[in-house]
Amino acid sequence: MPPERITLPRKVREYFAEIGKRGGQAGRRELTRQQAKLLVAIREAKRAAQKEGKPPPKIDRKQLALLQKPEARRR
């Protein structure tokens, strides 16, 4: 026998719908073209190293600085 379905008040359902929508949008980030290219290059370098049985390459500080959000770099 299936469990009994619980009916939530309308305001609670609206609240859950609102926070659910926000959760998907908050996790997304907008990348510049330069940041996207750098991420692809890093991913490809990791794949190549893994294929050869070597440890992944180190990422230098300049590359990490490029991946940070612009407002985070100004601090």
C-alpha positions as CSV (number, residue, x, y, z in Angstrom):
1,M,0.0,0.0,0.0
2,P,1.5,3.4,-1.0
3,P,2.2,6.0,1.7
4,E,-0.5,8.6,2.3
5,R,0.1,11.8,0.3
6,I,0.6,14.9,2.4
7,T,-1.0,18.1,1.1
8,L,1.0,21.3,2.0
9,P,-0.5,24.7,2.3
10,R,-0.3,26.9,-0.8
11,K,2.1,29.4,0.8
12,V,4.5,26.6,1.7
13,R,4.4,25.1,-1.8
14,E,5.1,28.6,-3.3
15,Y,8.0,29.0,-0.9
16,F,9.5,25.7,-1.9
17,A,9.0,26.5,-5.6
18,E,10.8,29.8,-5.1
19,I,13.8,28.5,-3.3
20,G,14.1,25.6,-5.7
21,K,14.3,28.0,-8.7
22,R,16.9,30.1,-7.0
23,G,19.1,27.0,-6.2
24,G,19.6,26.2,-9.8
25,Q,20.4,29.8,-10.8
26,A,22.8,30.5,-7.9
27,G,25.1,27.7,-8.8
28,R,25.7,28.8,-12.4
29,R,28.6,31.1,-13.2
30,E,29.2,33.2,-16.2
31,L,32.7,32.8,-17.7
32,T,34.5,35.0,-20.0
33,R,35.9,33.6,-23.2
34,Q,39.4,33.6,-21.8
35,Q,38.3,31.7,-18.6
36,A,36.4,29.1,-20.7
37,K,39.4,28.5,-22.9
38,L,41.6,28.1,-19.9
39,L,39.3,25.6,-18.3
40,V,39.2,23.5,-21.5
41,A,43.0,23.6,-21.7
42,I,43.4,22.5,-18.1
43,R,40.9,19.7,-18.6
44,E,42.6,18.5,-21.7
45,A,46.0,18.5,-20.0
46,K,44.6,16.4,-17.1
47,R,43.2,13.9,-19.6
48,A,46.4,13.6,-21.5
49,A,48.4,13.1,-18.3
50,Q,46.0,10.5,-17.0
51,K,46.2,8.7,-20.4
52,E,50.0,8.5,-20.0
53,G,49.8,7.4,-16.4
54,K,51.3,10.6,-15.1
55,P,50.1,12.9,-12.3
56,P,48.0,15.9,-13.4
57,P,49.9,19.1,-14.1
58,K,50.1,21.8,-11.5
59,I,48.1,25.0,-12.1
60,D,50.0,28.2,-11.5
61,R,48.7,31.2,-9.6
62,K,48.2,33.3,-12.8
63,Q,45.8,30.7,-14.2
64,L,43.9,30.5,-10.9
65,A,43.6,34.3,-10.8
66,L,42.0,34.2,-14.2
67,L,39.4,31.7,-13.1
68,Q,38.2,33.8,-10.2
69,K,35.3,36.1,-10.6
70,P,36.3,39.7,-11.6
71,E,34.9,41.2,-8.3
72,A,36.8,38.6,-6.3
73,R,40.1,39.6,-7.9
74,R,39.7,43.3,-7.0
75,R,39.9,42.6,-3.2
